[in-house]
């Protein structure tokens, strides 16, 4: 299935440093967003390690026979699911090891969300509260689950979606790369792709500024489905709403 992609990251209107990282690797069919935490330098370092490590492992595990995998092969998952899961957990290991070697980076971590195209399927990986949405037939659905205290309370029905967006503890994560003891804390799943699907991968700097209805309205308003126009329009609206955090958007569309 043919696809197009576009990635963009914006500082926002408050911060003077970008702790987000993203990847659009069309050749490997790999698309990622990571939102670092731990402070200015720590956040940027963690998110970059995550994205670079996942990309490198995906490439090397496909081209080198003697590469060591950081996890045991899981029989219930397909090859590409195992590959993406291993890549994400290797990112976790490298972030943790770097933070142990450098006291100035102690405690750093990052979210990671993204997808790997595998034929007519999309393999999705997620840790933290960055998100992956699907727009199909002009209807948007969040496919990932937020690994956060507020996200858990929303799933339990304790908080509504509207209450969760305004909750003072919405930034407290329950999972992040750099802090995982094993790969079971990483969500990995598959969804089927259909023609005309659009997938939005983003950091919380987008969805905390504009709600899901507004995001969908912007996507549907771009009649030629230009991912460039959609991405910049989303970032612009997030900035107009306050731009309180870095805003990172990766879009993948199918035809």
C-alpha positions in Angstrom: 0.0 0.0 0.0 1.4 3.4 -0.9 1.9 6.0 1.8 3.1 9.5 2.5 4.6 11.0 5.7 5.5 14.3 7.2 7.1 15.2 10.6 7.4 18.6 12.3 8.5 19.8 15.8 7.9 23.3 17.2 9.3 24.9 20.4 5.9 26.3 21.4 5.6 29.7 22.9 7.0 29.2 26.4 10.1 27.0 26.3 13.3 28.0 24.6 14.5 24.4 24.3 13.0 21.4 22.5 13.0 18.1 24.4 11.0 16.3 21.7 12.5 14.1 19.0 10.9 12.5 16.0 11.7 10.2 13.1 10.2 9.7 9.6 12.2 6.9 8.0 10.3 6.0 4.8 12.8 3.4 3.7 12.4 1.4 6.9 8.7 2.4 7.2 9.4 3.6 10.7 7.8 6.6 12.4 8.4 7.8 15.9 7.8 10.6 18.4 9.6 10.8 21.8 9.0 13.5 24.5 11.9 13.6 27.0 11.7 14.4 30.6 14.2 15.2 33.4 15.1 18.7 32.6 16.4 20.7 29.7 19.5 18.7 28.7 18.2 15.4 30.1 15.0 15.4 28.2 16.6 16.2 24.9 19.2 13.5 25.5 16.7 10.8 26.4 14.3 11.4 23.5 17.2 11.5 21.0 18.7 8.3 22.4 15.3 6.6 22.2 14.7 7.6 18.5 18.2 6.9 17.4 18.4 3.5 19.1 15.1 2.3 17.7 16.0 3.3 14.2 19.5 1.8 14.4 18.3 -1.5 15.8 15.6 -1.8 13.2 18.1 -1.3 10.4 20.9 -3.5 11.9 18.6 -6.3 12.9 17.5 -6.6 9.3 21.0 -6.4 7.7 23.3 -8.0 10.2 23.0 -11.7 11.2 25.1 -11.5 14.4 23.3 -8.7 16.1 22.4 -9.3 19.8 18.7 -8.9 20.7 18.0 -7.4 24.1 14.9 -9.6 24.8 13.9 -13.1 24.2 11.8 -13.8 21.1 8.1 -13.8 22.0 6.3 -16.6 20.1 3.0 -14.9 20.4 4.3 -12.0 18.4 5.3 -11.8 14.8 8.9 -11.1 13.6 8.3 -7.3 13.1 6.5 -7.0 16.4 9.4 -8.6 18.1 11.8 -6.4 16.3 10.1 -3.2 17.3 9.6 -4.3 20.9 13.3 -5.2 21.1 14.3 -1.9 19.6 12.2 0.0 22.2 13.5 -1.9 25.1 17.1 -1.4 23.9 16.3 2.3 24.0 15.2 1.9 27.6 18.5 0.1 28.4 20.7 2.8 26.7 18.9 5.7 28.4 19.2 4.1 31.8 22.9 3.2 31.3 23.7 6.8 30.1 21.9 8.3 33.1 24.0 6.0 35.4 27.3 7.1 33.8 26.5 10.8 33.9 25.3 12.3 37.2 23.9 15.4 35.3 21.5 13.1 33.5 20.3 11.1 36.5 16.6 10.3 36.4 16.1 11.2 32.7 13.5 9.3 30.7 11.2 9.7 27.7 7.9 8.7 26.2 8.0 6.8 22.9 5.2 6.2 20.5 5.3 5.2 16.9 4.6 2.7 14.2 6.2 0.3 11.7 4.4 -0.5 8.5 4.3 -4.3 7.9 2.5 -5.0 4.6 -1.2 -4.1 5.2 -0.7 -3.9 9.0 0.6 -1.2 11.3 2.7 -2.3 14.3 2.3 0.3 17.1 4.6 0.8 20.0 3.9 3.0 23.0 5.4 3.9 26.4 4.3 7.1 28.2 1.6 9.6 27.3 2.5 10.6 23.7 -0.2 9.4 21.4 -1.1 7.8 18.1 -4.5 8.5 16.6 -6.2 7.1 13.5 -8.5 9.0 11.2 -10.7 6.8 9.2 -13.8 7.9 7.3 -13.5 11.3 9.0 -13.7 9.8 12.4 -10.7 9.9 14.8 -9.8 7.3 17.4 -6.9 7.3 19.9 -5.3 3.8 19.4 -2.7 4.1 22.2 -3.3 4.2 26.0 -1.8 7.0 28.1 0.6 5.5 30.6 -0.1 8.2 33.3 -2.0 8.4 36.6 -4.7 10.5 35.0 -4.9 8.2 32.0 -5.5 5.2 34.3 -8.2 7.1 36.2 -9.9 8.0 32.9 -9.9 4.4 31.8 -11.4 3.3 35.1 -14.2 5.9 34.7 -13.0 8.0 37.7 -12.3 11.0 35.4 -14.0 12.2 32.3 -12.0 13.1 29.2 -12.6 16.7 29.9 -11.6 16.4 33.5 -8.4 14.5 32.6 -7.3 17.3 30.2 -7.4 19.8 33.1 -6.1 17.6 35.9 -3.1 19.1 37.8 -1.4 15.6 37.8 -1.8 14.9 34.1 2.0 15.0 33.5 2.8 12.2 36.0 3.7 9.1 34.0 3.4 5.5 35.1 5.8 4.2 32.4 8.7 5.8 30.6 11.8 4.6 28.7 14.8 4.7 31.0 12.7 3.4 34.0 11.4 0.0 32.8 12.5 -3.2 34.4 11.4 -5.4 31.5 9.7 -5.2 28.1 6.3 -6.1 29.4 5.7 -2.5 30.3 5.9 -1.6 26.6 2.6 -1.7 24.6 3.0 -3.4 21.3 0.0 -4.3 19.0 -1.1 -4.5 15.4 -3.9 -2.8 13.5 -5.0 -3.2 10.0 -4.5 -0.4 7.5 -7.2 0.7 5.1 -6.9 3.0 2.1 -7.3 6.7 3.0 -6.3 6.2 6.6 -4.4 9.0 8.3 -2.3 8.3 11.4 -1.3 11.1 13.7 1.6 10.6 16.1 2.1 13.4 18.6 3.5 14.7 21.9 1.3 16.1 24.6 2.2 19.6 23.5 -0.4 19.1 20.8 -3.4 17.4 22.5 -3.0 19.4 25.8 -3.5 22.6 23.9 -6.3 21.5 21.5 -8.8 18.8 22.2 -9.5 15.8 20.0 -12.6 17.4 18.3 -10.5 20.4 17.3 -7.6 18.1 16.0 -10.1 16.2 13.9 -11.7 19.4 12.6 -8.3 20.6 11.4 -7.4 17.3 9.7 -10.8 17.1 7.9 -10.6 20.7 6.8 -7.6 20.1 4.6 -9.4 18.9 1.5 -6.3 17.9 -0.5 -5.1 15.7 2.5 -1.7 17.5 2.4 0.2 16.3 5.4 2.4 19.4 5.3 -0.7 21.6 5.6 -2.2 19.4 8.3 0.9 19.3 10.4 1.6 23.0 10.3 -2.1 23.9 10.9 -2.1 21.6 14.0 1.1 23.3 15.4 -0.3 26.7 14.7 -3.5 26.1 16.5 -1.7 24.6 19.5 0.5 27.8 19.6 -2.6 30.0 19.3 -4.1 28.1 22.3 -1.0 28.9 24.4 1.8 26.8 23.1 2.8 25.8 26.7 5.0 22.9 25.6 7.0 21.6 22.6 4.7 20.5 19.8 5.7 17.5 17.7 3.6 15.9 15.0 4.2 13.0 12.7 1.6 12.1 10.1 1.3 9.0 7.9 -1.4 8.6 5.2 -2.3 5.7 2.9 -3.8 5.6 -0.5 
